Amino acid sequence: MKKYLIFIFCTLFACFAYADDTKAIGKDTSSVIELNTQGFKMRLTSPEQTIADATKALDIATKIGYKRGMAESNRVIGVGYYYMDQSVKAIHNYLTALNYFIELKDLAGEGRVYNNIGNLYRNTDYDLSLEFLNKTLVILKKLNDKPITAGVYNNIGTVYYHKNSFYQALNYYNKSYDLFTELKDSVNIVQLMENKGVIYFNLHQYDKAETLLLKANKEARQLDLNETVASIDLTLAELYTAQNRFVDAEKIIEEGVVFAGMIKSDKIKSDFEYTSYQMELKRKNYEKALGYLRHIYAQDSVTFKQGTSVQIKMMEEQVKQQARQKENEILVQRQDNDRIRFWAVAVVAGLLLMLVGLLISNVKRKAKTNEQLTELNAEVSRQKDNLDRINHHLEEIIDERTKDLQIKNKKLSEYSSYLSHQIRGPIATLKGLMNLEKEGLVDQPECIKMMNKCVGEIDNKIIEMSDMLHDPVKTSL
């Protein structure tokens, strides 16, 4: 009787302890959600803060085993890296988040990640971008999620803008704008005004473009959207240059460079330099234009190398993530086996308790009970041996598939590095020199020397590409 009372007391104590732990976990879960929400809101103002907040959330979620929080934290970290132009880190976090959401069977989470990945590729690989964005739309039809739908429409519009399908882009932007207006999402409304202004600028409807862009600029400042302000200033500078409003263009460029520095975006700074080159060329300040052009050429050479490297690493990351996904599937299977073992052990423990009770009431059955326990332990050992053999076989399968993926990854790396624009920098320089030569304001021998240098660089790149495409032995430039 005394033993039974002790057992009941321990059980009640464990229940109270579990209740306290549940309260603590609930509090930590709320912290994870709050940090992720806070970080996501900072993406247009301070992407570094976005990464910092989401990383804290990830640490807490990992500590308490909150997988949904781990998934969303990885996604928000990826968003932060996207706005810092660090595509390789962004794709790594996106794919990690995607694996968690798939494991949790969270369609809404999958849709958000597919949208993020499509957005990541929208400036570099239009077909791949549309593939991911359309995956998102398929999921959204099941969920009727208006906020994500509005974001996807915006991203699809941007893809069509880059494909120079301006009216098609405007159609998607209008759909997105209507949904965000209905949702009263001021941040995304500002971005849609900017996007529509860019379209009208490309359609040479300058009055509409300027009205939208100035309104978007004003509201973006009020919301502290530094990245959006810099982007709007870039389009306004191009618009003022097209209208020969050079004083306005200079002011807006100066402002935009400041905001680009605040968000630490080298890409936007480079875009402002190119806009300055176009402005000085149109003003016939050829000396300044040539200076900008030389700097742009040097930057483009570095950017091309970095861009090619980023594309290769992104492809490598996708292949690695596929391998990790296979490993996760095997890990899930192992966890299922562990759960089976756990319940088997729990059943054995229950039987042992029953046997102890029987021993207290009937000493004569002791021998028979011990024999049963021995048989059960032997069966558990055999099951453990069988599971060990199965796990060993699964590890061999993982090794074989990993080797196969590494071979495929190497082949992908050989061909993906040639998908970018190999000779953009030299051609841009050559066109600039040709413009200066037409005006007759550049020293002809120096111009011919620089043009020969550009032609030589183009010729060398073409020869290198030809050698690589016809020599399967080579693996990289």
N, C-alpha and C positions, 0 to 999 in steps of 0.2 A: 504493500500500500504506500509506503514511504517513497519507494522508487517512482511510482506512478505520479505522485504529487510533484516530485522534482521535475519529472518530464513535462507536466502541464505548465509549471512555472517557467521553464526554459522556453517553451513554445510561445507563451504570452509575451515574454521579454523580446523574443526575436521579432514578433509581429509589431510591437511598438518601435523597435529599432528600424524595421523596414519602412514604417510609416514616416519616421523622421528623414530617412534617406530619400524617400519619394518626394517629400517637400523640398529638400535641398536640390534634387535633380530638376524639379519643376522650375525652381528659381534660376538655375543655370541655363535651362532651355530658353527661358525668357530673355536672358542676357545675350544668348547667341542670336536670337531673332532680332533683338534691338540693335546689336552691333552690325549685323548684316544690313539691316534697313538703313541705318545711319551711314554706313560706308557707301552703299549704293547711291544715296542722295548726293554724296560728295564727288561723284565721278566726273562731273563737268567743272567743278571748282578746284578740287585738289585730289587727283587720282592717287597720289601717294598716301593721302589720308584714307582713301577707300581701301587700299591694300592693307594699311596698318589696322584698321577696324576689323576687316574681314579675317585677317590673320589671328587677331585675338579671339574672334568668334570660333575659328577653326580649332584653336588650342583647347578652348573650353569644350567644344563639341566632341573632340577626340577623347578628352579626358573622361567624359561621362558616356561615351559610346553613342552619341546622338547622331545617327547617320544622315538624317534629313538636314540637320544643321551643317554637317561636314560637306554635304553636297552643295548647299546654297553658298557656304563660305568659299568653296573652291570656285564657284561660278562668279561671285562678286570679285574675288581676287583677279580672276581672268579679265573681268570688265576693267578693273583698274589698270592692268598691264596693257590692255587694248588702247586706252586713252593715253598711255605713255609710249605708244608705238613700239611695244615689246611683244611682237606677235608670237614668238616661239614660247615664251612663258605663258602668254594668254591661252594658246591652244592646249598647252599641257594641263592647265587648271580646268579649262572647259571640258576636256575629255575625261579628266578625273571626276568632275561633277556629273557628267553624263553617265558614267558607270554606276555611280551611287544611285542616281535617279532611276536607271533601268532596274537595278537590283531591288529598289523599293517599289517598283511599278508605279512611279509617280509621273503620269502623263504630262501634267502641267510643268513639272521641272524639266522633263525631256524637251518640251516645246520651247521653254526659255533658252536652254542651252543650244538647241539647233538654230534658234534665232541669232544667238550671240556668235556662233561659228559662221553662219551665213553672212553676218555683218562683218566679221573678220576678213572674209575672202572677197568682199564686194568690190574692193579696189584693185584686186590682183587676178582673180579667176572668176569671171562672171557666171559661167555655167555651174561651177561648183557652189558658188554663193546661192544661186537660184535653187539648186538641188536641196540644200539645207533649209532654205526659207520655205520651199514648198512642203518639205517634211513637217515644218512647224504648222503650216496651214491645215494639213491633213489632221494633225492632232487637235488643233483649235476648233475644227468643225464638231468634234466630239465633246469639247468642253465649253464652248460658247464663251471664251475668255476675251472680252473686249480690249482690255489694256494691252495684252500681248498681240492681239490681232492688229491693233493700231500700229504697234511698233514694227510688225512684219511688213505691213503695207508701206511704211516709211522706208524700210530697208530695201524692199523690192523696187520702189521708186528710184532710190539712189543707184541701184544696179543699172536700171534702164537709162538713167542720166549718164552714167559712165559709158553706156553703149550708144550715146547720142540719140536715143529715142525719147526726145524731150516731151512730146505730147503724152506718150504712154507713161513717162515718169510723173508728169503733172497729174494724170488721172489717179495714180496710186497715192500721191501726196495729198490730193483732195480727200480721198477716202480716209486716209490716216488723220488728217486735220479735223474732219467732221467727228470722228470717234473720240479724239482727244479733247475736242471742245465739249462733247457730251459728257466726258469724264471729268472735265474741269482740271486737266493736267497742264498747268501753266508752263512747266519746263519743256515738255514736248511740243506744246503749241508754238513756243518761241523757235524751236528747231525746225518745225514745219514751215513757219513764215520765212525762215532763212532759206530752206530748200526750195520753196516756191519762188522766192526772189532770184535765186540762182538760175532757175529754169527760164523765168521771164528775161533775165539778162542774156542768156544764150539765144533766146528768141528775138533779141534786139528790141524788146518792149521795155525801154530803159525807165520810163516814168513809173510803171507798175513795180519794176524791180527795186528802184530806189525807195519807193514808199514802204514796201514790205521790209526791206533790209534795215532801213532807219528805225522803223517801229520795233523790229526784232532786236536791234542793237540796244535800244533804250530799255526794253524789258529784260534783256539778258543781263545788263548792268545791275538792274534792280534785284535780280535773282542771284547775282554773283556767279554767273556762268562764264568763267574766264575763257574756257576753250571755245565756247560758242561766240563770244565777242571777237576773239582773234579771227575765227573763221569768217564771220560776217564782214569784218574790216577788210579781209583779203578780197572778197567779192566786190565790196564798195570801191576799193582801190582800182580794180580792173574796170569797173563801170565808169569811174571818173576819168580814167585814162582814155577809155573809148570815146568819151565826150570832150576830150581835150581840156578837162578841168584839172590841170596839173597841180595847182595849189591845194585843192581839196584832196587830191590823190596823195600828195606828200604828207599832209596832216594825218590822214587815215592810216597810211603805211606806218608812220612813226608810232601811232597809238597801237596798231596791231602788233608790232614787234615787241612792245612792252608787255602786252598780254600773252604773247607767245612765250616770252621769257618767264612769265609767272607760272605757266603750266609746264615749262621745260620741254617744249616741243620743237626739236630741231627741224622736223619736216615742215612745219608751218613757217618757221624762220626762213628756210630755203625757198618756200613758195613766195614769200614777200620779196626776197632778193630777185627772183625771176620777174615778179611784177614791176619792181623798180627798174630792171633792165628794159622791159617793154615800154615803160613810161619815158625813160631817158632816150630810147631809140626814137620814139614818136616825137619827142621834143627836139630831136636832132642834136642832142648832147652826146656825140658819138664817143668821146673819150670816156665819159662816165659809163656809157652803155657797154663799151668794150671791157672796162674794169669789172663790171658786174658779170659780164659773160665769161670772163676768165675764171672768176671765183665760182660761178655756177658749174663750169666745166670740171673744175677740180672736185667740187662737191659731188657732182653726178658720178664721177668715176668711183669715188668712195661709196656713194649710195648704191651704185649698181652692184659692187662687190658685196656690200652688206645685205642688199635685197636678195641677191642670189643665194647667199648663205642662209638667210632667214627662210626662204622657200624650201631649201633642202632640209633644214632642221625641222620645219613644220611637217614635211612629209615623213621624216624619220620619226618624229614624235607621234604621228598618227599610227605608224606601223608598230612602234613600241607600245602604244596604248592598246592596240589590238591584241598584242601578246599579253599585256597585263590583264586585259579583259578575259582572255582564255584562262589565265592563272586564277583570276577571281572566281570564274565559274567552277574551276576545280576546287578552290578554297571553300566555296559554298557547299560543294558536295562533301568535302571533308567535314565541314561544320554539321551537315546533316548526319553524317556518320557519328560525329562526336555526341550529337544530341541523342542518337540511338543508344550509344554507349552509356550516356548519362542516365537515361531512363532505365536501361538495363541494370545499372548499378543501384539506382533508386529502388527498383523492384527488389533487388537482392537485399538491400538494406531493410526494406519493409518486411521481407521474409525473415530476416535475422531477428528483427524486433518481435515478430510473432513467435519465433522459435524460443526466444528468451522467456516470453510469457508462458509458453508451454513447459519450458524447463522448470519454472517456478511451481507450476501446478502439477506437473507429472515428471518425477525424476526417472521413472522407469523407461521413458521414451528417449532418454538422452542419447543412447547409442545410435538409434535409428535416425535421430535428428542430425547428429554429426555426420553420418554417412550421406545424408541428403545435401548438407552444406558442402561436403567435399566434391560431390558430383556437380553441384552448381558452380563452384569455383573452377573446376576443370573445364566446364562448358564456356565460362567467361574467358578463360585463357585461350581456348581454341578459337573463340570469336575474335579475340585480340590478335592472335597470330594471323587469322584470315584477313583482318583489316590491315595489318601491317603489310601483308603481301600485295593487297590491292593498292595501298598508298605507294608502294615501291613501283608498281607497274604504272601508276598515274604519273609519277615523277619522270619515268623514262619517256612517256608520251609527251610530257611538257618539253623535255630536252629536244626531242625530235622536231616538234613544231616550232620551237624557238630557233633552231638552226635553219629550218625552212624559211621562217620569216626574215632572218638575217640575210639570207641569200636574195630574197625578193627585195628587201630594203636596199641592198647594194645596187641591184639593177635599177630601182627607181631613182636612186641618187645620181646614177650615171646620166640619165636622160632629163631629169627635172631642172638641172643647172643651166640648160640651154633654152628654157622656156621664156626667160626674161629678154628685155630689149638689150642686145649685146652692144650695139653701136650708137645708142642714143646720145651719149655725151659728145663724141666726135662730130656727129652730124649736126647737133645743136650749135657747136662752135663753128662748123663750116658754114651753116646758114647765116650765122651772125656776121661772119667775115664777108660773106657774099653781099649782105645788105650794106655793110660799110664800103665795100668796093664799088657797089653801084652808085653810092653817093660821092665817090671819088675823094673821100676825106681820110684815107688811110694810106700809109706808105706801101706802094705796090710790092717792092721786094720783100718786105716783112710779111705782107699779107700772103704772098705766094708761098713763102717759107712756112708759115703757119698752116696754110691750106694743104701743102704737101705733107706736113706732119700729121694732120688729121686724116688725110687719105691713106697715109702709111699705116696709121693705127687701125683704120677700118679694114684695110687689106689684111693686116696681121690677124685681126679678130676673125675675119672670114676664113683665112687659112687654118687657124686653130680649130674653128668649129668644124671645117671640112675634115681635118685630120681626125678629130674625135669621132665624128659620125661614121667615118670609113675605117677606123682602126678600133675594133672591139676590145683590143688588149688594154687600151688606155681607159682609165676610170674617172678622171677628173681633169679640169683645166689647170 
